[in-house]
């Protein structure tokens, strides 16, 4: 199911730029229209219910449901009844820096990369926690909430709590998503960091392999084994994530956005964007502009971007 989001949520709309990892507890979440984000979001439901819609379909969610959204993935809340949830959000750049080692870890790698980046998932991961794991997550999230203010900028502590949260969630991926641990592969981690830090560069498989000092065929096999997709497919997704932010936060033309994310051919950029999101870059920007004035005035506001 592909649906164009009505709202694009930027980091600066809700969070101080000093912080790169934040969490919030929303105890009476209201209905919220389709929206996407420029950051990674982890949603943990702790009470009530609602009809939750994602690119994967509609589902009634209750206590224990968890969602992970990559940048650009959209979702919506309706029919909320005493819905309580935690939102934990962080800059995607952290994936290629502080969390880059996770792609080599069997469960965390699938939670943050291979599952959401597979074509069928549209940047979204759904799972459910047992009560014991939910209590553990709540304890970690409560600590993160307490540190999510601009005057408390202890990044290492917040990073440690984020790792705890992701590790707990990853332990409860669906059984069919688990796999035998691959051997650590430094070339894959290095390639991942290069793509995450500079997705706009004119990467080819050959140039990327040369930078990490391996043969192209070896990099493809190793990357696919660890991330469940080849390096060029991962590069494509990162460029599209970057494009959604530029389209909604700048006045660049379509050709300029394409060039800035590494696709100077505007027609090719449009085809890639439409294949991923179900609408052209122009339609994506137009859809957002229709509601930008309302959101700027506070419509659809809640205490978190969830």
Secondary structure, 3 states (H helix, E strand, C coil): CCCCCCEEECHHHHCCCCCCEEEEEECCCCCEEEEEECCEEEEEEEEEEEEEEECCEEEEECCCEEEEECCCCEEEEEEEEEEEEEEEEECCHHHHCCCHHHHHCHHHHHHHHHCCCCCCCCCEEEEECCHHHHHHHHHHHHHHHHHCCCCCCCHHHHHHHHHHHHHHHHCCCCHHHCCCCCCCCHHHHHHHHHHHHCCCCCCCHHHHHHHCCCCHHHHHHHHHHHHCCCHHHHHHHHHHHHHHHHHHHCCCCHHHHHHHCCCCCHHHHHHHHHHHHCCCHHHHHHHHHHHHHHHHCCCCCCCCCC
